[in-house]
Amino acid sequence: MLLAAQIVTGIVALIHVYIVLLETVLFDSRGKTVFGLTDEAAAIVKPAMSNQGCYNGFLVAALALGLFWPAPAVARAFAVFGLACVAVAGVWGGLTVKRVILLIQTLPAVVGLGLWWAA
């Protein structure tokens, strides 16, 4: 069960690496298309998206610490914290932005939390 929890945590981390890239360095080329924004809307929200990308980077950091910290109890704490934050952010995004965020962010994070609980 521990290996499954770590694999799902890694998948959630990779999803968020992609999100960070979309919200920051790839925003003008790919991000605005993925988020369904016109050029005008993208120009307005670009600074906020970059800031949001920074926060998502912190989620990636917590998840990475959960995967690579040498002390198992500390690693578990980071993983659970990171997944809980992703789940909460996903629920908020699903309620305020697009429902599909519930599937892309929240569901994998909740599965990961369940696996860590079972491990």
NURO-585290 format. One record per residue: residue number from 1; x, y, z of N, C-alpha, C, O, CB in turn. Coordinates in Angstrom, 1 decimal, m for minus. Glycine has a CB too. Layout:
BEGIN
+-----+--------+--------+--------+--------+--------+--------+--------+--------+--------+--------+--------+--------+--------+--------+--------+
! pos !    n_X !    n_Y !    n_Z !   ca_X !   ca_Y !   ca_Z !    c_X !    c_Y !    c_Z !    o_X !    o_Y !    o_Z !   cb_X !   cb_Y !   cb_Z !
+-----+--------+--------+--------+--------+--------+--------+--------+--------+--------+--------+--------+--------+--------+--------+--------+
! NUM !      X !      Y !      Z !      X !      Y !      Z !      X !      Y !      Z !      X !      Y !      Z !      X !      Y !      Z !
...
+-----+--------+--------+--------+--------+--------+--------+--------+--------+--------+--------+--------+--------+--------+--------+--------+
// end
This chain:
BEGIN
+-----+--------+--------+--------+--------+--------+--------+--------+--------+--------+--------+--------+--------+--------+--------+--------+
! pos !    n_X !    n_Y !    n_Z !   ca_X !   ca_Y !   ca_Z !    c_X !    c_Y !    c_Z !    o_X !    o_Y !    o_Z !   cb_X !   cb_Y !   cb_Z !
+-----+--------+--------+--------+--------+--------+--------+--------+--------+--------+--------+--------+--------+--------+--------+--------+
!   1 !    0.8 !   m1.2 !    0.0 !    0.0 !    0.0 !    0.0 !    0.9 !    1.3 !    0.0 !    0.5 !    2.3 !   m0.6 !   m0.9 !    0.0 !    1.2 !
!   2 !    2.0 !    1.2 !    0.7 !    2.9 !    2.4 !    0.7 !    3.4 !    2.7 !   m0.7 !    3.4 !    3.9 !   m1.0 !    4.1 !    2.1 !    1.6 !
!   3 !    3.8 !    1.7 !   m1.5 !    4.2 !    2.0 !   m2.8 !    3.1 !    2.6 !   m3.6 !    3.4 !    3.6 !   m4.4 !    4.7 !    0.7 !   m3.5 !
!   4 !    1.9 !    2.2 !   m3.5 !    0.8 !    2.8 !   m4.3 !    0.6 !    4.2 !   m3.8 !    0.3 !    5.1 !   m4.7 !   m0.5 !    1.9 !   m4.0 !
!   5 !    0.7 !    4.5 !   m2.5 !    0.5 !    5.9 !   m2.0 !    1.6 !    6.7 !   m2.6 !    1.4 !    7.9 !   m3.0 !    0.6 !    5.9 !   m0.5 !
!   6 !    2.8 !    6.2 !   m2.7 !    3.9 !    7.0 !   m3.2 !    3.8 !    7.2 !   m4.7 !    4.1 !    8.3 !   m5.2 !    5.3 !    6.3 !   m2.9 !
!   7 !    3.3 !    6.2 !   m5.4 !    3.1 !    6.4 !   m6.9 !    2.0 !    7.5 !   m7.1 !    2.2 !    8.3 !   m8.0 !    2.7 !    5.1 !   m7.5 !
!   8 !    0.9 !    7.4 !   m6.4 !   m0.2 !    8.4 !   m6.6 !    0.3 !    9.8 !   m6.2 !    0.0 !   10.8 !   m6.9 !   m1.4 !    8.0 !   m5.8 !
!   9 !    1.1 !    9.9 !   m5.2 !    1.7 !   11.2 !   m4.8 !    2.5 !   11.7 !   m5.9 !    2.5 !   12.9 !   m6.2 !    2.5 !   11.0 !   m3.4 !
!  10 !    3.3 !   10.8 !   m6.5 !    4.2 !   11.3 !   m7.6 !    3.4 !   11.7 !   m8.8 !    3.7 !   12.7 !   m9.4 !    5.1 !   10.1 !   m8.0 !
!  11 !    2.3 !   11.0 !   m9.1 !    1.4 !   11.5 !  m10.2 !    0.8 !   12.8 !   m9.9 !    0.8 !   13.7 !  m10.8 !    0.3 !   10.4 !  m10.4 !
!  12 !    0.3 !   13.0 !   m8.7 !   m0.2 !   14.3 !   m8.3 !    0.8 !   15.4 !   m8.4 !    0.6 !   16.5 !   m8.9 !   m0.8 !   14.3 !   m6.9 !
!  13 !    2.0 !   15.1 !   m8.0 !    3.1 !   16.1 !   m8.1 !    3.4 !   16.4 !   m9.6 !    3.6 !   17.6 !   m9.9 !    4.4 !   15.5 !   m7.5 !
!  14 !    3.4 !   15.4 !  m10.4 !    3.7 !   15.7 !  m11.9 !    2.5 !   16.5 !  m12.5 !    2.8 !   17.4 !  m13.3 !    3.8 !   14.3 !  m12.6 !
!  15 !    1.3 !   16.2 !  m12.1 !    0.2 !   17.0 !  m12.6 !    0.4 !   18.5 !  m12.2 !    0.2 !   19.4 !  m13.0 !   m1.2 !   16.5 !  m12.0 !
!  16 !    0.9 !   18.7 !  m11.0 !    1.1 !   20.1 !  m10.6 !    2.3 !   20.7 !  m11.2 !    2.3 !   21.9 !  m11.3 !    1.2 !   20.1 !   m9.1 !
!  17 !    3.3 !   19.9 !  m11.5 !    4.4 !   20.5 !  m12.3 !    3.9 !   21.1 !  m13.6 !    4.3 !   22.2 !  m14.0 !    5.6 !   19.4 !  m12.5 !
!  18 !    3.1 !   20.3 !  m14.3 !    2.5 !   20.7 !  m15.5 !    1.6 !   22.0 !  m15.3 !    1.7 !   22.9 !  m16.1 !    1.6 !   19.6 !  m16.1 !
!  19 !    0.8 !   22.0 !  m14.2 !    0.0 !   23.2 !  m14.0 !    0.9 !   24.4 !  m13.7 !    0.6 !   25.5 !  m14.2 !   m0.9 !   22.9 !  m12.7 !
!  20 !    2.0 !   24.2 !  m13.0 !    2.9 !   25.3 !  m12.7 !    3.4 !   25.9 !  m14.0 !    3.5 !   27.1 !  m14.3 !    4.1 !   24.9 !  m11.8 !
!  21 !    3.8 !   25.0 !  m14.9 !    4.4 !   25.4 !  m16.2 !    3.3 !   26.1 !  m17.0 !    3.6 !   27.2 !  m17.6 !    4.9 !   24.2 !  m17.0 !
!  22 !    2.1 !   25.6 !  m17.0 !    1.0 !   26.3 !  m17.8 !    0.7 !   27.7 !  m17.2 !    0.4 !   28.6 !  m18.0 !   m0.3 !   25.4 !  m17.7 !
!  23 !    0.8 !   27.8 !  m15.9 !    0.5 !   29.1 !  m15.3 !    1.6 !   30.1 !  m15.4 !    1.4 !   31.3 !  m15.1 !    0.0 !   28.9 !  m13.9 !
!  24 !    2.8 !   29.7 !  m15.7 !    3.9 !   30.6 !  m15.6 !    4.6 !   30.6 !  m17.0 !    4.2 !   31.4 !  m17.8 !    5.0 !   30.1 !  m14.6 !
!  25 !    5.6 !   29.8 !  m17.2 !    6.4 !   29.9 !  m18.4 !    5.7 !   29.6 !  m19.7 !    6.1 !   30.1 !  m20.8 !    7.6 !   29.0 !  m18.3 !
!  26 !    4.7 !   28.7 !  m19.7 !    3.9 !   28.4 !  m20.9 !    2.6 !   29.1 !  m21.0 !    1.8 !   28.7 !  m21.9 !    3.7 !   26.9 !  m20.9 !
!  27 !    2.4 !   30.1 !  m20.2 !    1.0 !   30.7 !  m20.2 !    0.7 !   31.3 !  m21.6 !   m0.4 !   31.1 !  m22.1 !    1.0 !   31.8 !  m19.1 !
!  28 !    1.6 !   32.1 !  m22.2 !    1.3 !   32.8 !  m23.4 !    1.2 !   31.8 !  m24.6 !    0.3 !   32.0 !  m25.5 !    2.4 !   33.8 !  m23.7 !
!  29 !    1.9 !   30.7 !  m24.6 !    1.8 !   29.8 !  m25.7 !    0.7 !   28.7 !  m25.5 !   m0.1 !   28.5 !  m26.4 !    3.1 !   29.1 !  m25.9 !
!  30 !    0.7 !   28.0 !  m24.4 !   m0.2 !   26.9 !  m24.2 !   m1.2 !   27.1 !  m23.1 !   m2.4 !   26.7 !  m23.2 !    0.6 !   25.6 !  m23.8 !
!  31 !   m0.8 !   27.8 !  m22.1 !   m1.7 !   28.0 !  m20.9 !   m3.0 !   28.7 !  m21.2 !   m4.1 !   28.2 !  m20.8 !   m1.0 !   28.8 !  m19.9 !
!  32 !   m3.0 !   29.8 !  m22.0 !   m4.2 !   30.5 !  m22.3 !   m5.2 !   29.6 !  m23.1 !   m6.4 !   29.8 !  m22.9 !   m3.9 !   31.8 !  m23.0 !
!  33 !   m4.6 !   28.7 !  m23.9 !   m5.5 !   27.8 !  m24.7 !   m6.1 !   26.8 !  m23.7 !   m7.3 !   26.5 !  m23.8 !   m4.7 !   27.1 !  m25.8 !
!  34 !   m5.3 !   26.2 !  m22.9 !   m5.8 !   25.1 !  m22.0 !   m6.9 !   25.7 !  m21.0 !   m7.8 !   25.1 !  m20.7 !   m4.6 !   24.6 !  m21.1 !
!  35 !   m6.7 !   27.0 !  m20.6 !   m7.6 !   27.6 !  m19.7 !   m8.8 !   28.3 !  m20.4 !   m9.7 !   28.9 !  m19.8 !   m6.9 !   28.6 !  m18.8 !
!  36 !   m8.8 !   28.2 !  m21.8 !   m9.9 !   28.7 !  m22.6 !  m10.0 !   30.2 !  m22.6 !  m11.1 !   30.8 !  m22.5 !  m11.1 !   28.1 !  m22.1 !
!  37 !   m8.9 !   30.9 !  m22.6 !   m8.9 !   32.4 !  m22.5 !   m8.6 !   33.0 !  m23.9 !   m7.8 !   32.5 !  m24.7 !   m7.8 !   32.9 !  m21.5 !
!  38 !   m9.3 !   34.1 !  m24.1 !   m9.0 !   34.9 !  m25.3 !   m7.7 !   35.7 !  m25.0 !   m7.2 !   35.7 !  m23.9 !  m10.1 !   35.9 !  m25.6 !
!  39 !   m7.1 !   36.2 !  m26.1 !   m5.8 !   37.0 !  m25.9 !   m6.1 !   38.2 !  m24.9 !   m5.2 !   38.5 !  m24.1 !   m5.3 !   37.5 !  m27.3 !
!  40 !   m7.2 !   38.8 !  m25.1 !   m7.5 !   39.9 !  m24.2 !   m7.6 !   39.5 !  m22.7 !   m7.1 !   40.1 !  m21.8 !   m8.8 !   40.6 !  m24.7 !
!  41 !   m8.4 !   38.5 !  m22.5 !   m8.6 !   38.0 !  m21.1 !   m7.2 !   37.5 !  m20.6 !   m6.9 !   37.7 !  m19.4 !   m9.6 !   36.8 !  m21.1 !
!  42 !   m6.5 !   36.8 !  m21.4 !   m5.2 !   36.3 !  m20.9 !   m4.2 !   37.4 !  m20.5 !   m3.5 !   37.3 !  m19.5 !   m4.5 !   35.5 !  m22.1 !
!  43 !   m4.3 !   38.5 !  m21.2 !   m3.4 !   39.7 !  m20.9 !   m3.8 !   40.2 !  m19.5 !   m3.0 !   40.7 !  m18.7 !   m3.5 !   40.7 !  m21.9 !
!  44 !   m5.1 !   40.2 !  m19.2 !   m5.6 !   40.7 !  m17.9 !   m5.2 !   39.8 !  m16.8 !   m4.8 !   40.3 !  m15.7 !   m7.1 !   40.9 !  m18.0 !
!  45 !   m5.4 !   38.5 !  m16.9 !   m5.2 !   37.6 !  m15.8 !   m3.8 !   37.0 !  m15.7 !   m3.4 !   36.3 !  m14.8 !   m6.1 !   36.4 !  m16.0 !
!  46 !   m2.9 !   37.3 !  m16.7 !   m1.5 !   36.8 !  m16.7 !   m0.8 !   37.0 !  m15.4 !   m0.2 !   36.0 !  m14.9 !   m0.7 !   37.4 !  m17.8 !
!  47 !   m0.8 !   38.2 !  m14.8 !   m0.1 !   38.3 !  m13.5 !   m0.7 !   37.4 !  m12.4 !    0.1 !   36.8 !  m11.6 !   m0.1 !   39.7 !  m13.0 !
!  48 !   m2.0 !   37.3 !  m12.3 !   m2.6 !   36.5 !  m11.3 !   m2.3 !   35.0 !  m11.5 !   m2.1 !   34.2 !  m10.6 !   m4.1 !   36.7 !  m11.3 !
!  49 !   m2.3 !   34.6 !  m12.8 !   m2.0 !   33.2 !  m13.1 !   m0.5 !   32.9 !  m12.7 !   m0.3 !   31.8 !  m12.3 !   m2.2 !   32.9 !  m14.6 !
!  50 !    0.4 !   33.8 !  m13.0 !    1.8 !   33.6 !  m12.6 !    1.9 !   33.4 !  m11.1 !    2.6 !   32.5 !  m10.6 !    2.6 !   34.7 !  m13.1 !
!  51 !    1.2 !   34.2 !  m10.3 !    1.1 !   34.1 !   m8.9 !    0.6 !   32.8 !   m8.4 !    1.1 !   32.1 !   m7.5 !    0.3 !   35.3 !   m8.3 !
!  52 !   m0.5 !   32.4 !   m9.1 !   m1.1 !   31.1 !   m8.8 !   m0.2 !   29.9 !   m9.1 !   m0.1 !   28.9 !   m8.4 !   m2.4 !   30.9 !   m9.6 !
!  53 !    0.6 !   30.1 !  m10.2 !    1.6 !   29.1 !  m10.5 !    2.7 !   28.9 !   m9.4 !    3.1 !   27.8 !   m9.2 !    2.3 !   29.4 !  m11.8 !
!  54 !    3.0 !   30.1 !   m8.8 !    4.0 !   30.1 !   m7.7 !    3.4 !   29.2 !   m6.6 !    4.2 !   28.4 !   m6.0 !    4.3 !   31.5 !   m7.3 !
!  55 !    2.2 !   29.4 !   m6.2 !    1.6 !   28.7 !   m5.1 !    1.5 !   27.2 !   m5.5 !    1.7 !   26.3 !   m4.6 !    0.2 !   29.2 !   m4.8 !
!  56 !    1.2 !   26.9 !   m6.7 !    1.2 !   25.5 !   m7.1 !    2.6 !   24.9 !   m7.0 !    2.7 !   23.7 !   m6.8 !    0.6 !   25.3 !   m8.5 !
!  57 !    3.6 !   25.7 !   m7.2 !    5.0 !   25.2 !   m7.1 !    5.2 !   24.8 !   m5.6 !    6.0 !   23.8 !   m5.4 !    6.0 !   26.3 !   m7.5 !
!  58 !    4.7 !   25.5 !   m4.7 !    4.8 !   25.1 !   m3.3 !    4.1 !   23.8 !   m3.0 !    4.6 !   23.0 !   m2.2 !    4.2 !   26.2 !   m2.4 !
!  59 !    3.0 !   23.5 !   m3.7 !    2.4 !   22.2 !   m3.5 !    3.3 !   21.1 !   m4.0 !    3.4 !   20.0 !   m3.4 !    1.0 !   22.2 !   m4.2 !
!  60 !    3.9 !   21.4 !   m5.2 !    4.9 !   20.4 !   m5.7 !    6.0 !   20.2 !   m4.7 !    6.5 !   19.0 !   m4.6 !    5.4 !   20.9 !   m7.1 !
!  61 !    6.5 !   21.2 !   m4.1 !    7.6 !   21.1 !   m3.2 !    7.2 !   20.2 !   m2.0 !    8.0 !   19.3 !   m1.6 !    8.1 !   22.5 !   m2.7 !
!  62 !    6.0 !   20.4 !   m1.5 !    5.6 !   19.6 !   m0.3 !    5.4 !   18.1 !   m0.8 !    5.8 !   17.2 !    0.0 !    4.2 !   20.1 !    0.2 !
!  63 !    4.9 !   17.9 !   m1.9 !    4.8 !   16.5 !   m2.4 !    6.1 !   15.9 !   m2.7 !    6.3 !   14.7 !   m2.4 !    3.9 !   16.5 !   m3.7 !
!  64 !    7.0 !   16.6 !   m3.2 !    8.4 !   16.1 !   m3.5 !    9.1 !   15.8 !   m2.1 !    9.8 !   14.7 !   m2.0 !    9.2 !   17.1 !   m4.3 !
!  65 !    8.9 !   16.6 !   m1.2 !    9.5 !   16.3 !    0.2 !    8.9 !   15.0 !    0.7 !    9.5 !   14.2 !    1.4 !    9.3 !   17.5 !    1.2 !
!  66 !    7.6 !   14.9 !    0.5 !    6.9 !   13.7 !    0.9 !    7.4 !   12.4 !    0.2 !    7.3 !   11.3 !    0.8 !    5.4 !   13.8 !    0.6 !
!  67 !    7.9 !   12.6 !   m1.0 !    8.5 !   11.4 !   m1.7 !   10.0 !   11.1 !   m1.3 !   10.4 !   10.0 !   m1.4 !    8.3 !   11.6 !   m3.1 !
!  68 !   10.7 !   12.2 !   m1.0 !   12.2 !   12.0 !   m0.9 !   12.8 !   12.3 !    0.4 !   14.0 !   12.1 !    0.6 !   12.8 !   12.9 !   m1.9 !
!  69 !   12.0 !   12.7 !    1.4 !   12.6 !   13.0 !    2.7 !   13.0 !   11.6 !    3.3 !   12.2 !   10.7 !    3.3 !   11.5 !   13.7 !    3.7 !
!  70 !   14.2 !   11.5 !    3.9 !   14.7 !   10.2 !    4.3 !   14.0 !    9.7 !    5.6 !   13.9 !    8.4 !    5.7 !   16.1 !   10.4 !    4.7 !
!  71 !   13.4 !   10.5 !    6.4 !   12.7 !   10.0 !    7.6 !   11.3 !    9.7 !    7.2 !   10.5 !   10.6 !    6.8 !   12.8 !   11.0 !    8.8 !
!  72 !   10.8 !    8.4 !    7.3 !    9.5 !    8.0 !    6.9 !    8.3 !    8.8 !    7.5 !    7.4 !    9.2 !    6.8 !    9.3 !    6.6 !    7.1 !
!  73 !    8.4 !    9.1 !    8.8 !    7.3 !    9.8 !    9.4 !    7.2 !   11.3 !    8.9 !    6.1 !   11.8 !    8.7 !    7.5 !    9.9 !   11.0 !
!  74 !    8.4 !   11.9 !    8.7 !    8.4 !   13.3 !    8.1 !    7.9 !   13.2 !    6.7 !    7.1 !   14.1 !    6.2 !    9.8 !   13.9 !    8.2 !
!  75 !    8.4 !   12.3 !    5.9 !    7.9 !   12.1 !    4.5 !    6.4 !   12.0 !    4.4 !    5.8 !   12.6 !    3.6 !    8.6 !   10.9 !    3.8 !
!  76 !    5.9 !   11.1 !    5.2 !    4.4 !   10.9 !    5.3 !    3.7 !   12.2 !    5.6 !    2.7 !   12.5 !    4.9 !    4.1 !    9.8 !    6.3 !
!  77 !    4.2 !   13.0 !    6.6 !    3.6 !   14.2 !    7.0 !    3.5 !   15.2 !    5.8 !    2.5 !   15.9 !    5.5 !    4.3 !   14.8 !    8.2 !
!  78 !    4.7 !   15.3 !    5.1 !    4.7 !   16.2 !    3.9 !    3.8 !   15.8 !    2.9 !    3.0 !   16.6 !    2.3 !    6.2 !   16.3 !    3.4 !
!  79 !    3.7 !   14.5 !    2.6 !    2.9 !   13.9 !    1.5 !    1.4 !   14.2 !    1.9 !    0.6 !   14.6 !    1.0 !    3.1 !   12.4 !    1.3 !
!  80 !    1.0 !   13.9 !    3.1 !   m0.4 !   14.1 !    3.5 !   m0.7 !   15.5 !    3.5 !   m1.8 !   15.9 !    3.0 !   m0.6 !   13.5 !    4.9 !
!  81 !    0.1 !   16.4 !    4.0 !   m0.1 !   17.8 !    3.9 !   m0.3 !   18.3 !    2.5 !   m1.2 !   19.0 !    2.2 !    1.0 !   18.6 !    4.6 !
!  82 !    0.6 !   17.9 !    1.6 !    0.6 !   18.4 !    0.2 !   m0.7 !   17.9 !   m0.5 !   m1.3 !   18.6 !   m1.2 !    1.8 !   17.8 !   m0.5 !
!  83 !   m1.0 !   16.6 !   m0.3 !   m2.3 !   16.1 !   m0.9 !   m3.5 !   16.7 !   m0.3 !   m4.5 !   17.0 !   m1.1 !   m2.3 !   14.5 !   m0.7 !
!  84 !   m3.5 !   17.0 !    1.0 !   m4.7 !   17.7 !    1.6 !   m4.8 !   19.1 !    1.0 !   m6.0 !   19.5 !    0.7 !   m4.6 !   17.8 !    3.1 !
!  85 !   m3.7 !   19.8 !    0.8 !   m3.8 !   21.1 !    0.2 !   m4.3 !   21.0 !   m1.2 !   m5.1 !   21.9 !   m1.7 !   m2.4 !   21.8 !    0.2 !
!  86 !   m3.8 !   20.1 !   m2.0 !   m4.3 !   19.9 !   m3.4 !   m5.8 !   19.6 !   m3.4 !   m6.5 !   20.1 !   m4.2 !   m3.5 !   18.8 !   m4.1 !
!  87 !   m6.2 !   18.7 !   m2.5 !   m7.6 !   18.4 !   m2.5 !   m8.5 !   19.6 !   m2.2 !   m9.5 !   19.8 !   m2.9 !   m7.9 !   17.3 !   m1.5 !
!  88 !   m8.1 !   20.4 !   m1.2 !   m8.9 !   21.6 !   m0.9 !   m8.9 !   22.6 !   m2.0 !   m9.9 !   23.1 !   m2.4 !   m8.3 !   22.2 !    0.4 !
!  89 !   m7.7 !   22.8 !   m2.6 !   m7.6 !   23.7 !   m3.7 !   m8.4 !   23.2 !   m4.9 !   m9.0 !   24.0 !   m5.6 !   m6.1 !   23.9 !   m4.2 !
!  90 !   m8.4 !   21.9 !   m5.1 !   m9.2 !   21.3 !   m6.2 !  m10.7 !   21.5 !   m6.0 !  m11.4 !   21.8 !   m6.9 !   m8.9 !   19.9 !   m6.3 !
!  91 !  m11.2 !   21.3 !   m4.8 !  m12.6 !   21.6 !   m4.5 !  m12.9 !   23.0 !   m4.7 !  m13.9 !   23.3 !   m5.4 !  m12.9 !   21.2 !   m3.0 !
!  92 !  m12.1 !   23.9 !   m4.3 !  m12.3 !   25.3 !   m4.5 !  m12.4 !   25.7 !   m6.0 !  m13.2 !   26.4 !   m6.4 !  m11.3 !   26.2 !   m3.7 !
!  93 !  m11.4 !   25.2 !   m6.7 !  m11.3 !   25.4 !   m8.1 !  m12.5 !   24.8 !   m8.8 !  m13.1 !   25.4 !   m9.8 !  m10.1 !   24.8 !   m8.7 !
!  94 !  m13.0 !   23.6 !   m8.4 !  m14.1 !   23.0 !   m9.0 !  m15.4 !   23.8 !   m8.8 !  m16.3 !   23.8 !   m9.6 !  m14.3 !   21.6 !   m8.5 !
!  95 !  m15.5 !   24.4 !   m7.6 !  m16.7 !   25.2 !   m7.3 !  m16.7 !   26.6 !   m7.9 !  m17.7 !   27.1 !   m8.3 !  m16.8 !   25.4 !   m5.8 !
!  96 !  m15.5 !   27.2 !   m8.1 !  m15.4 !   28.5 !   m8.6 !  m14.9 !   28.7 !  m10.0 !  m15.1 !   29.8 !  m10.6 !  m14.5 !   29.3 !   m7.7 !
!  97 !  m14.3 !   27.7 !  m10.6 !  m13.7 !   27.9 !  m12.0 !  m14.3 !   26.9 !  m12.9 !  m15.1 !   27.3 !  m13.8 !  m12.2 !   27.7 !  m11.9 !
!  98 !  m14.0 !   25.6 !  m12.8 !  m14.5 !   24.6 !  m13.7 !  m14.7 !   23.3 !  m12.9 !  m13.8 !   22.9 !  m12.1 !  m13.5 !   24.3 !  m14.9 !
!  99 !  m15.8 !   22.6 !  m13.1 !  m16.0 !   21.3 !  m12.4 !  m15.0 !   20.3 !  m12.7 !  m14.7 !   19.4 !  m11.9 !  m17.4 !   20.8 !  m12.8 !
! 100 !  m14.4 !   20.3 !  m13.9 !  m13.4 !   19.3 !  m14.3 !  m12.2 !   19.3 !  m13.4 !  m11.5 !   18.3 !  m13.3 !  m13.0 !   19.5 !  m15.8 !
! 101 !  m12.0 !   20.4 !  m12.7 !  m10.9 !   20.4 !  m11.7 !  m11.0 !   19.4 !  m10.6 !  m10.1 !   18.9 !  m10.1 !  m10.7 !   21.9 !  m11.1 !
! 102 !  m12.3 !   19.1 !  m10.3 !  m12.6 !   18.1 !   m9.3 !  m12.0 !   16.7 !   m9.7 !  m11.5 !   16.0 !   m8.9 !  m14.1 !   17.9 !   m9.1 !
! 103 !  m12.0 !   16.4 !  m11.0 !  m11.5 !   15.2 !  m11.5 !  m10.0 !   15.2 !  m11.7 !   m9.3 !   14.2 !  m11.4 !  m12.1 !   14.8 !  m12.8 !
! 104 !   m9.5 !   16.4 !  m12.2 !   m8.0 !   16.5 !  m12.5 !   m7.2 !   16.6 !  m11.2 !   m6.1 !   16.0 !  m11.1 !   m7.8 !   17.7 !  m13.4 !
! 105 !   m7.7 !   17.4 !  m10.2 !   m6.9 !   17.7 !   m9.0 !   m7.4 !   16.9 !   m7.8 !   m6.7 !   16.2 !   m7.1 !   m6.9 !   19.2 !   m8.8 !
! 106 !   m8.7 !   17.1 !   m7.5 !   m9.2 !   16.6 !   m6.2 !   m9.2 !   15.1 !   m6.2 !   m8.8 !   14.5 !   m5.2 !  m10.6 !   17.1 !   m6.0 !
! 107 !   m9.7 !   14.4 !   m7.2 !   m9.8 !   13.0 !   m7.1 !   m8.5 !   12.3 !   m6.9 !   m8.4 !   11.4 !   m6.0 !  m10.5 !   12.5 !   m8.4 !
! 108 !   m7.5 !   12.6 !   m7.7 !   m6.2 !   11.9 !   m7.5 !   m5.6 !   12.2 !   m6.1 !   m5.1 !   11.3 !   m5.4 !   m5.2 !   12.4 !   m8.5 !
! 109 !   m5.8 !   13.4 !   m5.6 !   m5.3 !   13.8 !   m4.2 !   m6.1 !   13.0 !   m3.2 !   m5.4 !   12.5 !   m2.2 !   m5.5 !   15.3 !   m4.0 !
! 110 !   m7.4 !   12.8 !   m3.3 !   m8.1 !   12.1 !   m2.3 !   m7.8 !   10.6 !   m2.4 !   m7.7 !   10.0 !   m1.3 !   m9.7 !   12.3 !   m2.6 !
! 111 !   m7.6 !   10.1 !   m3.6 !   m7.1 !    8.7 !   m3.7 !   m5.8 !    8.5 !   m3.0 !   m5.6 !    7.6 !   m2.2 !   m7.0 !    8.3 !   m5.2 !
! 112 !   m4.9 !    9.5 !   m3.2 !   m3.6 !    9.4 !   m2.5 !   m3.7 !    9.5 !   m1.0 !   m3.0 !    8.8 !   m0.3 !   m2.7 !   10.6 !   m3.0 !
! 113 !   m4.6 !   10.4 !   m0.5 !   m4.8 !   10.4 !    0.9 !   m5.3 !    9.1 !    1.5 !   m4.9 !    8.7 !    2.5 !   m5.8 !   11.6 !    1.3 !
! 114 !   m6.2 !    8.5 !    0.7 !   m6.7 !    7.2 !    1.2 !   m5.7 !    6.1 !    1.2 !   m5.7 !    5.3 !    2.1 !   m7.9 !    6.8 !    0.3 !
! 115 !   m4.8 !    6.2 !    0.3 !   m3.7 !    5.2 !    0.2 !   m2.7 !    5.4 !    1.3 !   m2.2 !    4.5 !    1.9 !   m3.0 !    5.3 !   m1.1 !
! 116 !   m2.4 !    6.7 !    1.6 !   m1.5 !    7.0 !    2.8 !   m2.1 !    6.5 !    4.1 !   m1.5 !    6.0 !    5.0 !   m1.1 !    8.5 !    2.8 !
! 117 !   m3.5 !    6.7 !    4.2 !   m4.2 !    6.3 !    5.4 !   m4.1 !    4.8 !    5.5 !   m3.9 !    4.3 !    6.6 !   m5.6 !    6.8 !    5.4 !
! 118 !   m4.2 !    4.1 !    4.4 !   m4.2 !    2.6 !    4.4 !   m2.8 !    2.0 !    4.6 !   m2.7 !    0.9 !    5.0 !   m4.9 !    2.1 !    3.2 !
! 119 !   m1.8 !    2.8 !    4.3 !   m0.4 !    2.3 !    4.3 !    0.1 !    2.0 !    5.7 !    1.2 !    1.6 !    5.9 !    0.5 !    3.2 !    3.5 !
+-----+--------+--------+--------+--------+--------+--------+--------+--------+--------+--------+--------+--------+--------+--------+--------+
// end
